[in-house]
């Protein structure tokens, strides 16, 4: 691995870590496109590599900061983690059965749909220790 590739990988990791710490994203939204565009990874290779990163406790320091201030619901973390564990197996089986082009299109559509929802449809969620309230408002 040459020094330029090493620097690109470190920068991708720093950016993904910073965004993960700031807004809870990084793997799919930052790492996958960066590996595809900057290092020429195939879609499947980028997705697999991103999942490999998630297996390590790379976000632990960020989680500790949020946890200290009471912003981590450990019950929700554990439940979603179990779902993620089995879901990643099923998702990877499906993804590996599809073509590169199909995977790129699915990935792009998911990103666009998420962006449109976040830009135009606001969901106000209030979480307290005893209740969860969700109200939906359209921002037009």
N, C-alpha and C positions, 0 to 999 in steps of 0.2 A: 504494500500500500504506500503510495507516494505521499509527500507532505501536504500537497494541495488537497487530496482526498481526505486526509486526516483532519485538516483544518475545517473543511466543509462539514464533515461529520460532527466535529466538536461544536461548530456554530449551529447546526441543526438541533443538536442536543440542548444547547443553551437556550435557543429560541423556544423549543418545545417545552422545556422545563419552566422558563419564565412565563409563557402563556398558560401552561398547566397550573402554575402557582397563582396566576392572576385570575384566570377565568375558567379553570377546570378543563381545558382542552389541550391537545398536543399530539396524541398518537395518530389518529386518522386525519385530522385537519391540517396538521403541520408536517409531521414526519413523512407520511406517505407521499404527498405531493412533492416535498423537497427531495426525497430519494429518487423519485421518477424524473423530475425536471433537472436537478443539479448533478445527479450521478448516473442517470440513465438506467435505473433499476426498472425491471418489468413491474407491472401493476401487482402481480402476485408476489414477487420477491419483496417489494416495498411493504405490502400488507403483512406478510409473514415476519419480516424484520421488525415492523412496528409492534406486532404481537409479542415477539421475543423480548422487546424492550419492556413491555408491560409486565412480563413475568418477574422481572427483578423489582425490588422495592425502590425504584428510582424516584418516586414522588414522596417518599417517607418524610423527608425534612419539611416539605410543604404541608403535608398532612398534619404533622406535629404542630406547626404554627396555627393552623385552623383549629385543631383540637384544643389547644391551650385556651383559646377564646370561646370555646363552646360551639363551634361551627361544624362539627362532625357528628353525625348520628350513627353510632357504631352498629346499631341494629340494622339500619338501612344499608350500610356498607356491607355487612355480612350477607344479607339477603341478596343484594344485587350481585355480590361477588360469586355466590353460588350459581345464580342464573348466568352470569358471565362465563363461569367455568364451563358449564354444559353448552351454553349458547355458542361459545367460541369454537367448540368441537363441531357442532352442527353447521355453523357458518363457514368454517374452513373446508368442511367436506363439500358443501355446495359451491363455494368459490373455486375450489380446485377442479370442479367438474365443468366449469364454464370457461369460455375463451378469454384471452387477454382483453380483446376489444369490448366484449360484453361487460367484463369487470370494470374497465375504465368508465364505461357509460353508466353503470349502476352507481359507482362511486361519485361521479360528477352529478348525477341526478340527486343523490342524497345530500350532497353539499349545497346544491342550489335550493332544494326544498327547505333545508334547515335555515339557510340564509333568508329566504322569503318569509318564512314563519317568524323568525326573529326580528326582521325589519318591519313587518306589517301586522302581526298578530301578537299582541302582548298578553301574557298570562301572569297575573299578579298572584304570587304564592306567599302566604304568611305561615311560617313554621314556628311553632312554639313547642315546649316540652310535652304539652298535653293534647295539642290538636294541630290539624293541618287544614288550612282554608285555601281554596283555589277559586279565583274569579277570572273569567275570560273577558278581555276587552279587545275590540278591533281598533287598531290605530290606522286611520285612513287619512 
